[in-house]
Amino acid sequence: MLLNESKSTARPEDARDFVNFVNSGEFALYFPEYRERRIVPVFSSLYIQPDLVRYPTRNGIYAVAMGEEVMQILNLAELRPESVEK
């Protein structure tokens, strides 16, 4: 299951807040029916600064932003599926 946080302008504090939310397990309190499912967290925006991509990557969260024509996963090469299982 994808858990997405989208921002029109990606700021470091937005990424930090999303990482903290994902790591807190709070999602399961709001949606206990998804507790047993694998959550794939995604932080997205129209544009994400390259230095900001590193923070979600270190925390196993995909970063998605607009590419030349379509949205792209900016850190796909750095994340393997087993590293994002929560």
NORDAZI-V212084 format. One record per pair of residues at least 6 apart in sequence whose C-alpha atoms are under 8 Angstrom apart, sorted by the first residue. I is the first residue (numbers start at 0). J is the second residue. Records with the same first field share a line. If there is no record, write none. Layout:
# NORDAZI-V212084
I: J ; J
This chain:
# NORDAZI-V212084
0: 36 ; 37 ; 38 ; 39
1: 38 ; 39 ; 40 ; 41
2: 38 ; 39 ; 40 ; 41
3: 40 ; 41 ; 42 ; 43
4: 17 ; 41 ; 42 ; 43
5: 42 ; 43 ; 44
6: 13 ; 43 ; 44 ; 45
7: 44 ; 45
8: 44 ; 45 ; 46 ; 47
9: 43 ; 44 ; 46 ; 47 ; 48
10: 51
11: 51
14: 42 ; 51 ; 54 ; 55
15: 54
17: 42
18: 55 ; 58 ; 60
20: 26
21: 40
27: 33 ; 34
37: 84 ; 85
38: 84 ; 85
39: 60 ; 61 ; 83 ; 84 ; 85
40: 59 ; 60 ; 61 ; 83
41: 60 ; 61 ; 62 ; 63
42: 55 ; 60 ; 61 ; 62 ; 63
43: 62 ; 63 ; 64
44: 63 ; 64 ; 65
45: 64 ; 65
46: 64 ; 65
47: 62 ; 63 ; 64
52: 62 ; 73 ; 74
55: 61 ; 62
56: 62 ; 74 ; 77 ; 78
59: 78 ; 82 ; 83
60: 83
61: 72 ; 73 ; 74 ; 75 ; 78
62: 72 ; 73 ; 74
63: 70 ; 71 ; 72 ; 73 ; 74
64: 70 ; 71 ; 72 ; 73
65: 71
